[in-house]
Amino acid sequence: MTTSRLSDDEIAAMSDEERRDLMARLRPTERLLPAPGVVRLHRRIRLTLMVGGCLVLIPWIVYLGMTLPAEYNARNWSLTWIGFDVLLVLMMGATAYLGWRRRVFLILPAFATGMLLLVDAWFDIVTAEPDDLWVSVGTALIGEIPLAILQISGALMLLRFLVLAHPLNDPAISPWKAPLPF
Protein backbone atom coordinates (compact mmCIF):
# COMPACT_ATOMS: atom_id res chain seq x y z
CA MET A 1 0.00 0.00 0.00
CA THR A 2 1.40 3.34 -1.04
CA THR A 3 0.91 6.25 1.30
CA SER A 4 1.08 9.78 0.02
CA ARG A 5 1.38 12.75 2.30
CA LEU A 6 0.31 16.28 1.65
CA SER A 7 3.03 18.85 1.91
CA ASP A 8 2.51 22.25 3.53
CA ASP A 9 2.57 23.82 0.07
CA GLU A 10 -0.15 21.44 -1.19
CA ILE A 11 -2.33 22.22 1.82
CA ALA A 12 -1.73 25.96 1.35
CA ALA A 13 -2.78 25.63 -2.30
CA MET A 14 -6.13 24.01 -1.38
CA SER A 15 -9.33 26.02 -1.53
CA ASP A 16 -11.34 26.58 1.63
CA GLU A 17 -13.88 24.02 0.45
CA GLU A 18 -11.14 21.42 -0.16
CA ARG A 19 -9.70 22.04 3.32
CA ARG A 20 -13.12 21.67 4.96
CA ASP A 21 -13.66 18.44 3.04
CA LEU A 22 -10.26 17.14 4.15
CA MET A 23 -10.91 18.07 7.78
CA ALA A 24 -14.31 16.42 7.72
CA ARG A 25 -12.76 13.23 6.34
CA LEU A 26 -9.96 13.23 8.93
CA ARG A 27 -12.12 14.08 11.92
CA PRO A 28 -13.17 11.09 14.06
CA THR A 29 -16.80 12.18 14.42
CA GLU A 30 -17.89 8.92 16.02
CA ARG A 31 -16.01 9.98 19.17
CA LEU A 32 -17.44 13.50 19.14
CA LEU A 33 -21.11 13.00 18.41
CA PRO A 34 -23.72 10.98 20.27
CA ALA A 35 -25.36 8.06 18.47
CA PRO A 36 -27.81 9.26 15.79
CA GLY A 37 -30.70 7.37 17.41
CA VAL A 38 -30.08 9.11 20.74
CA VAL A 39 -29.94 12.50 19.02
CA ARG A 40 -33.22 11.84 17.16
CA LEU A 41 -34.97 10.69 20.35
CA HIS A 42 -33.80 13.69 22.39
CA ARG A 43 -34.68 16.10 19.59
CA ARG A 44 -38.16 14.58 19.19
CA ILE A 45 -38.81 14.74 22.95
CA ARG A 46 -37.63 18.35 23.26
CA LEU A 47 -39.54 19.55 20.21
CA THR A 48 -42.71 17.75 21.33
CA LEU A 49 -42.46 19.30 24.80
CA MET A 50 -41.84 22.81 23.44
CA VAL A 51 -44.65 22.68 20.86
CA GLY A 52 -46.98 21.06 23.38
CA GLY A 53 -46.06 23.67 25.97
CA CYS A 54 -46.87 26.47 23.51
CA LEU A 55 -50.21 24.91 22.63
CA VAL A 56 -51.15 24.51 26.31
CA LEU A 57 -49.93 27.96 27.38
CA ILE A 58 -51.89 29.96 24.80
CA PRO A 59 -55.34 29.08 26.13
CA TRP A 60 -54.00 29.24 29.69
CA ILE A 61 -52.85 32.84 29.13
CA VAL A 62 -56.28 33.76 27.72
CA TYR A 63 -57.96 32.10 30.73
CA LEU A 64 -55.69 33.97 33.19
CA GLY A 65 -56.33 37.26 31.40
CA MET A 66 -60.08 36.80 31.85
CA THR A 67 -60.10 35.44 35.42
CA LEU A 68 -57.19 36.84 37.45
CA PRO A 69 -57.97 39.69 39.86
CA ALA A 70 -56.22 43.02 39.33
CA GLU A 71 -54.71 42.78 42.83
CA TYR A 72 -53.67 39.82 44.92
CA ASN A 73 -51.87 39.42 48.26
CA ALA A 74 -49.12 36.89 47.67
CA ARG A 75 -47.71 34.46 50.21
CA ASN A 76 -43.93 34.23 50.65
CA TRP A 77 -43.44 37.51 48.78
CA SER A 78 -40.05 38.22 50.36
CA LEU A 79 -38.88 34.61 49.86
CA THR A 80 -39.86 34.84 46.19
CA TRP A 81 -37.81 37.97 45.58
CA ILE A 82 -34.86 36.87 47.72
CA GLY A 83 -34.77 33.52 45.92
CA PHE A 84 -34.91 35.23 42.54
CA ASP A 85 -32.13 37.65 43.49
CA VAL A 86 -29.98 34.78 44.82
CA LEU A 87 -30.40 33.03 41.47
CA LEU A 88 -29.47 36.27 39.68
CA VAL A 89 -26.33 36.65 41.84
CA LEU A 90 -25.35 33.02 41.14
CA MET A 91 -25.76 33.56 37.39
CA MET A 92 -23.81 36.83 37.49
CA GLY A 93 -21.09 35.12 39.52
CA ALA A 94 -20.92 32.19 37.09
CA THR A 95 -20.75 34.62 34.17
CA ALA A 96 -17.95 36.60 35.82
CA TYR A 97 -15.99 33.48 36.81
CA LEU A 98 -16.28 31.80 33.41
CA GLY A 99 -15.44 35.07 31.65
CA TRP A 100 -12.40 35.54 33.87
CA ARG A 101 -11.32 31.93 33.12
CA ARG A 102 -12.06 32.48 29.40
CA ARG A 103 -14.34 29.45 29.16
CA VAL A 104 -16.73 28.87 26.27
CA PHE A 105 -19.40 27.69 28.70
CA LEU A 106 -19.75 31.41 29.56
CA ILE A 107 -22.39 31.63 26.82
CA LEU A 108 -25.05 29.90 28.92
CA PRO A 109 -24.93 31.90 32.17
CA ALA A 110 -24.35 35.16 30.28
CA PHE A 111 -27.51 34.65 28.22
CA ALA A 112 -29.44 33.45 31.28
CA THR A 113 -28.25 36.45 33.31
CA GLY A 114 -29.50 38.80 30.61
CA MET A 115 -32.90 37.13 30.55
CA LEU A 116 -33.15 37.17 34.35
CA LEU A 117 -32.34 40.90 34.35
CA LEU A 118 -35.16 41.53 31.85
CA VAL A 119 -37.57 39.47 33.97
CA ASP A 120 -36.44 41.38 37.07
CA ALA A 121 -37.06 44.72 35.36
CA TRP A 122 -40.49 43.60 34.16
CA PHE A 123 -41.69 42.38 37.55
CA ASP A 124 -40.19 45.38 39.37
CA ILE A 125 -42.18 47.70 37.12
CA VAL A 126 -45.49 45.86 36.97
CA THR A 127 -45.59 45.11 40.72
CA ALA A 128 -44.43 48.55 41.89
CA GLU A 129 -46.68 50.70 44.02
CA PRO A 130 -47.60 54.02 42.36
CA ASP A 131 -45.13 55.91 44.56
CA ASP A 132 -42.28 53.51 43.61
CA LEU A 133 -43.05 53.16 39.91
CA TRP A 134 -40.56 55.77 38.71
CA VAL A 135 -37.77 54.24 40.80
CA SER A 136 -38.50 50.85 39.19
CA VAL A 137 -38.61 52.36 35.69
CA GLY A 138 -35.38 54.28 36.37
CA THR A 139 -33.46 51.24 37.64
CA ALA A 140 -34.73 49.24 34.67
CA LEU A 141 -33.69 51.88 32.12
CA ILE A 142 -30.37 52.79 33.74
CA GLY A 143 -29.26 49.42 35.08
CA GLU A 144 -31.14 46.22 34.34
CA ILE A 145 -32.02 46.63 30.66
CA PRO A 146 -28.59 47.92 29.50
CA LEU A 147 -26.84 45.17 31.47
CA ALA A 148 -29.24 42.59 30.03
CA ILE A 149 -28.54 43.81 26.50
CA LEU A 150 -24.80 43.65 27.19
CA GLN A 151 -25.05 40.07 28.51
CA ILE A 152 -27.33 38.73 25.77
CA SER A 153 -25.50 40.44 22.90
CA GLY A 154 -22.15 39.29 24.29
CA ALA A 155 -23.36 35.68 24.49
CA LEU A 156 -24.70 35.87 20.93
CA MET A 157 -21.48 37.43 19.61
CA LEU A 158 -19.44 34.66 21.25
CA LEU A 159 -21.74 32.00 19.79
CA ARG A 160 -21.42 33.60 16.34
CA PHE A 161 -17.64 33.68 16.68
CA LEU A 162 -17.53 30.00 17.63
CA VAL A 163 -19.60 29.06 14.60
CA LEU A 164 -17.40 31.14 12.28
CA ALA A 165 -14.15 29.86 13.84
CA HIS A 166 -15.16 26.21 13.55
CA PRO A 167 -12.93 24.52 10.98
CA LEU A 168 -15.89 22.90 9.22
CA ASN A 169 -17.86 26.14 8.99
CA ASP A 170 -19.17 26.90 5.52
CA PRO A 171 -18.75 30.66 4.96
CA ALA A 172 -21.60 30.58 2.43
CA ILE A 173 -24.02 29.86 5.30
CA SER A 174 -24.90 32.57 7.81
CA PRO A 175 -23.76 31.68 11.35
CA TRP A 176 -27.40 32.10 12.44
CA LYS A 177 -28.47 29.44 9.92
CA ALA A 178 -25.64 26.99 10.56
CA PRO A 179 -27.01 23.49 11.07
CA LEU A 180 -26.22 21.35 14.08
CA PRO A 181 -23.40 18.90 13.34
CA PHE A 182 -25.71 15.90 13.63
N, C-alpha and C positions, 0 to 999 in steps of 0.2 A: 504494500500500500504506500503510495506516494503522498507525502504531506507537503503542502505548500503553505507558506506563511506570508502574510501581508506585511510589507515594509511600511515604515512611517510615511514615506512619500506616497505609497499607494493609498493609504488611509486618508492622507491629506487631500489627495486628488478626488476622493469620493464625494458625491453630492450628499446633501443632508438626508435625502430620502434613502440613499444607499447605506448611509451610516445607521439610520434608524432601523433599517431592515437587518443589517448585520447585528446590531445590538439585540434586537428582538430574537434573532436566531441563536445568539450566544447566551442569552439570559435564561437561567434555570427557573422558569416560572412555576413549575410544580412545587418548588419549595416556598415560593412567595405568596401564592394564592390559595385560598381554601378550595376544597373540592367543589366542582360546578354544581352538584346536587345540593350541597349545603348552602351555597350562595343563592340558588333559585328558591329554596325553601324559605330562607330568611327574608329574601326580597318579597316573596309572595305574602308572608305573614305581616311584614311591616307595611306594605302597601295596602293590604286588606284592612289592617287596624286603622291606618290614617284615613282611608276613604270612608270606612265605616264610622270612624269618629266624626268626620265632617258631616256625614248624613244624619247622625244622631244629634249633633250639636245645633244644627240649624233650627229644627223645630223646638229644641230646648230653649234656645235664645229667644225665639218668638214667644214661647210660653212665659219665660221669665219677664220679658218686656211687658206682657199683659197682666201679670199677677203679682209681681214684687211690689211691696210698699215703697213709697218715696223715702221713708226713714225707717231705721231699724237699729235697735240697741244690740250690739254684738257681744257675745261672751268672749273671754280671753283676748280682748282687743290688744292689750299691751304685749301679751305673749306672741300674738300674730306678728306685730310689727318688730318686736325684738328678734324673733326667729327669722323673719325676712332679712333684717339688717345683718344678722350673724351670717346668713347665707351670702349676702352681698359682700361682706368683709372677707369671707373665705374665698370667694371667686376673685375678688380684687387681689388678695394675697397670692393665690395660685397664679394669676396673670403676671403679677410683679415677679414672683420667684422664677417662673418658667421663662419670662422675658430676660431676666438677669442671667439665667443659665443658658439662654439662646437655644431653647428647645422648641421643636416644631409643634409639639403638643399644646403650645401657647394658644393656638388658634381656637381651641374649644373654650377654655375659660374666658378668653378675651371677648369672644362673641357672646357668651352667656352673660358676662358682666355687663356688656352694653344693653342686652335685652332686659336684664334685671333693673338697670338704671332707668330705662324707659317705663317699665312697669311701676317702679317706685315713684317716678314723676307723675304718672297718670293717677295712681291711687292717692298720692299726696294732694293733688289738685281736686279730684272729684269727691274726696272725703273731708276736705277742709271746711271749717266753720267760716261763715262770711267774713269775720274779722281777720282770719288767718289766710284767706284765699290768695291775697297778693304776695304774701311771703312764700307760699307754695309755688305760685306761678314764677316768682323771681328766682327761687332756688332751682326750679326746673329749667328755666331759660339760661341762667348763668352757670349752673353747675351740672345738673344731671344729664340734660339733653346733649350739650357739647361733649361731655365725657363719654356718653353712650355712642355718639357719632364717631368719636375718635377710636373707641374700642372696636366697634363693628367694622368700620372702614379699614382699620389696621389688620383685623383678622382676615377680611376679604382680600386685601392687598397681598398678605402673606400667602393665602391660598392660591391666588392667581400666580404669584411668583413660583410657587412650588410646581404648579401645572406647567408653566412655561420652562422651568429649569429641568424638568424631567427629561431624561435622554430619549425617551420614546415619544415625546410630544410632537404632534404634527402641527407646524406653524400655520397651516392652512385652516385649522379649526380654532375658533375662539376658545380661550381658556374657560369661558363660562358655558361652553357647549361640549367640552371634552368628555368623552364617555368614561365610565368606570373601566378599570383594566380587566374586568371579568364579566 
